[in-house]
Amino acid sequence: MPQVLAPETFTPTQTVGRSNDRLWHLAFGLLLAGSLIAFTLWSFGYVGQGAPRMVLITTVIFGAFMAFNIGGNDVANAFGTSVGAGTLTMKQALLAAAVFEVSGALLAGGEVTDTIKSGIVDLNAVSLNPMDFVYIMMAALLGAAVWLLIATRMGWPVSTTHSIIGGIIGASLTIGFVTGTGGFAMVQWSEVGMIAISWVLSPALGAIVAFLIYGAIKKYVLGDALSQTLKPHMLSSTSGDNQAAEAEMGLESDPSATTASTVGSHSTLQRWVPLIAAGGAIILTAMLLFKGLKNLDVTVGPIGGTLLMAMIGLAVWMAVFVFAKTLRKQTVPRATFILFSWMQVFTASAFAFSHGSNDIANAIGPFAAVLDVLKTGTIDSEATVPFAAMLTCGIALIAGLWFIGRKVIATVGTKLTEIHPASGFAAELAAAGVVMAASISGLPVSSTHILIGAIIGVGLVNRSANWKLMRPIAMAWIITLPAAASIGAIGVLTLRTFFS
């Protein structure tokens, strides 16, 4: 009998110190340093001769630092379930992030971005010096990045968007009070209230949808016995041990058996998994059409979108059906692991592309805003995002995932609940579906909070949710706004004093 495929057991410090990883460290360090130097030299010509050079250099450092920490927290969060389930190794996740996150940012991130994220702070209501605006945006980048670094080192997945909003609020209020041009009225507190609502709404929606999806998969496809054999410690045993476990649990392990119709059999996999994959493909296609590609000049009407989703769903159903038939000679746990691993790769990749096209582009909005002010000397509501800036931030993002993302990956992939490919697929699909639906309906949600909630929803099905760890994570969500605001406030005073 073939040996059951065993996932790589992941720990946050597992690869540190290996000689080949030292080469990776060196390669990413040199790539990051080289890109920063090249972009800085390019930016001198972009902003013109009159722009203050030290302000520009500091902005480039802060922008790259922000992108670095987005990679360590947000991107690590997006790929955590895939690594924790054993579907992808750390290096495979790195490569996938490099392709899909950066492609999402470069291809669909938009050529312009709002300079004031989400309209939380109304800087148009006050008479603001353009350089004070520059200091606000620089301090916002610093405040958000420092908080993200702290959260990442603690292993807490937090919202990048909430971090940058907090930084802008703290820096803006400080400038308003110091210059006497504004006060608390500068902040649209109703919008902040919507963020507070998202602290509850986002994880709750993610948990409910993931509970329903994985609950159905476990009940109708896996069963209790098969779901136990998919756990990492079961899959890492020898083929003989797995065959004995299958026999003890009543699983079908005879490759020639074709008539079994019980849950956890080859016939069940062949019947239900293609339908699940087709449904997932439809959801992911809708997410890419209505969220991931919304910044591109691509117009797809309701009829065209429906036909496209139907075609992709049908193609995926046929492909997975044929693939499932080819696995009948494998043991049921191995066939299940392979099928859901492939499906999880697609959900993680689509989620990463959507994340790259939205959250990353939004998060570097202050970076683009500073470049725009230094170039034009005026404050605009929107700023052009140079391709070179997005590419540099993309490189910094991948470097951040490699250097500091391991603790967040460990939290998301192994510590909140035990993840295997089937449960990881359910969590990622639920998160993608909720993000897409919320984007269309305008609900205030966070993709990070949704995915964490989805993982908890899977844990509720298995009765293995780690509520002890969830408490500090929830607290981190609540203090993200004030923490980034406090750092931003201190940062803007320091920058204004130093450069003035």
Secondary structure, DSSP 8 states (H G I E B T S, - for coil): -----------TTTTTT-HHHHHHHHHHHHHHHHHHHHHHHHHHHHH-TTS-HHHHHHHHHHHHHHHHHHIIIIIHHHHHHHHHTTSS-HHHHHHHHHHHHHHHHHHHS-SEEESSGGG-B-GGGS---HHHHHHHHHHHHHHHHHHHHHHHHHT----HHHHHHHHHHHHHHHHHHHHTS--GGGB-HHHHHHHHHHHHHHHHHHHHHHHHHHHHHIIIIIHHHHHHHTSHHHHTS-HHHHHHHHHHHT----TT-----STTSHHHHHHHHHHHHHHHHHHHHHHIIIIITTTSS----HHHHHHHHHHHHHHHHHHHHHHHHHTTTS-HHHHHHHHHHHHHHHHHHHHHHHHIIIIIHHHTHHHHHHHHHHHHSS--SEEE--HHHHHHHHHHHHHHHHHH-HHHHHIIIIISS---HHHHHHHHHHHHHHHHHHHHHT----HHHHHHHHHHHHHHHHT---HHHHHHHHHHHHHHHHHHHHHHHHHHHHHHHHH-
